[in-house]
Amino acid sequence: MRPQVLASALLSAARAQSISACPTTRTTTAAALRTTFATCPITTSRLFSTSPPHSSLVRPQAETTTSKQEIPIPTPSAPATMSTPISANSVLELIKARRSYYQLTKDLPIPASRVDEIVKEALLHVPSSFNSQSNRIVVLYGADHDKLWDITSEILKPYVTDEAAWASTEKRMAGFRGGAGTVLFFDDQETVFEYQKNVPLYKDKFPAWATQSDAMLQFACWTALEAEGLGANLQHYNPLIDERVAKEWGVPTTWQLNAQLVFGGRAGEPGPKTFKPVEERFKSFGA
Ligand SMILES: Cc1cc2nc3c(=O)[nH]c(=O)nc-3n(C[C@H](O)[C@H](O)[C@H](O)COP(=O)(O)O)c2cc1C
């Protein structure tokens, strides 16, 4: 692997877990990852996006029926109404206002309880395939948040041997640690397996659908937290950190880490953003 590619991979977490081609399973052991880094080219596809779930991460499904406690979802008899009606433009304004804020502080403009409330509401209402509800979340604040980024730095250190690259990585880690908290997004592989078993027609689809639903949840949380004045950025230090995270916070072995949303008070503005012409990316017929 070219050094600059490795540095980029480690500096930008998405790239750190974008090693594909070689592994066909999700592998989280440090040794296996070192082998992967040493032998596999970086690609833009995810390490495990289309791979079958790693059997070692998942307990065999004991039952064919769902065992989770079902909470009835209210079915509106009339079109949804809100106390303050909003138009699509209001929704689009929120979508446009969501940006990556990298300069964060530990001072939240809202209480942590409100952050929890927003994240829980999003978790409850973001859709999932067959309403399988495979999304899982852990929110870390204070010393737990700091610990996550200390652990991540510790894990990255052996991979970043170049001094300048390490200085940059350390600065980046300090930036994340400087935030107030991190939302960890997971999908539950036991749920994915359960649906693969019960709905074999879509067996190959459930892993991708689970990550798609989780991505919707990430977007919902990111957008909603920034609507309340927070800054946030999305990171991907999985699968490098998976084992340590699971051990440190007692995360069930079936919960597979997908992303880390770092949040905090805003200490700077997002960088400039360019857009490809939308006409090149959109087609419409028959209107
Ligand atoms: C699926 C996905 C993965 C991303 N991964 C990372 C990441 O690992 N590290 C990072 O700093 N930003 C990451 N980002 C943020 C993007 O780089 C950012 O959203 C994009 O450049 C547009 O900028 P904006 O968020 O300010 O609109 C990711 C975004 C998405 C949607």
PDBQT file of the ligand as one rigid body, heavy atoms in Angstrom, charges set to zero:
ROOT
HETATM    1  C1  LIG A 301     -21.312   7.860   4.358  1.00  0.00    +0.000 C 
HETATM    2  C2  LIG A 301     -20.420   8.978   4.783  1.00  0.00    +0.000 A 
HETATM    3  C3  LIG A 301     -19.171   8.687   5.293  1.00  0.00    +0.000 A 
HETATM    4  C4  LIG A 301     -18.351   9.723   5.759  1.00  0.00    +0.000 A 
HETATM    5  N1  LIG A 301     -17.178   9.420   6.387  1.00  0.00    +0.000 NA
HETATM    6  C5  LIG A 301     -16.426  10.414   6.900  1.00  0.00    +0.000 A 
HETATM    7  C6  LIG A 301     -15.261  10.118   7.653  1.00  0.00    +0.000 A 
HETATM    8  O1  LIG A 301     -14.933   8.974   7.887  1.00  0.00    +0.000 OA
HETATM    9  N2  LIG A 301     -14.532  11.135   8.117  1.00  0.00    +0.000 N 
HETATM   10  C7  LIG A 301     -14.890  12.441   7.914  1.00  0.00    +0.000 A 
HETATM   11  O2  LIG A 301     -14.200  13.346   8.380  1.00  0.00    +0.000 OA
HETATM   12  N3  LIG A 301     -16.015  12.753   7.236  1.00  0.00    +0.000 NA
HETATM   13  C8  LIG A 301     -16.779  11.772   6.719  1.00  0.00    +0.000 A 
HETATM   14  N4  LIG A 301     -17.938  12.063   6.050  1.00  0.00    +0.000 N 
HETATM   15  C9  LIG A 301     -18.312  13.479   5.849  1.00  0.00    +0.000 C 
HETATM   16  C10 LIG A 301     -18.193  13.897   4.399  1.00  0.00    +0.000 C 
HETATM   17  O3  LIG A 301     -16.851  14.040   4.030  1.00  0.00    +0.000 OA
HETATM   18  C11 LIG A 301     -18.960  15.196   4.267  1.00  0.00    +0.000 C 
HETATM   19  O4  LIG A 301     -20.289  14.974   4.640  1.00  0.00    +0.000 OA
HETATM   20  C12 LIG A 301     -18.922  15.729   2.829  1.00  0.00    +0.000 C 
HETATM   21  O5  LIG A 301     -17.634  16.134   2.493  1.00  0.00    +0.000 OA
HETATM   22  C13 LIG A 301     -19.864  16.909   2.648  1.00  0.00    +0.000 C 
HETATM   23  O6  LIG A 301     -19.613  17.927   3.596  1.00  0.00    +0.000 OA
HETATM   24  P1  LIG A 301     -20.726  18.398   4.618  1.00  0.00    +0.000 P 
HETATM   25  O7  LIG A 301     -20.951  17.291   5.612  1.00  0.00    +0.000 OA
HETATM   26  O8  LIG A 301     -20.171  19.632   5.282  1.00  0.00    +0.000 OA
HETATM   27  O9  LIG A 301     -21.977  18.687   3.859  1.00  0.00    +0.000 OA
HETATM   28  C14 LIG A 301     -18.772  11.061   5.608  1.00  0.00    +0.000 A 
HETATM   29  C15 LIG A 301     -20.024  11.329   5.058  1.00  0.00    +0.000 A 
HETATM   30  C16 LIG A 301     -20.839  10.311   4.664  1.00  0.00    +0.000 A 
HETATM   31  C17 LIG A 301     -22.210  10.634   4.130  1.00  0.00    +0.000 C 
ENDROOT
TORSDOF 0
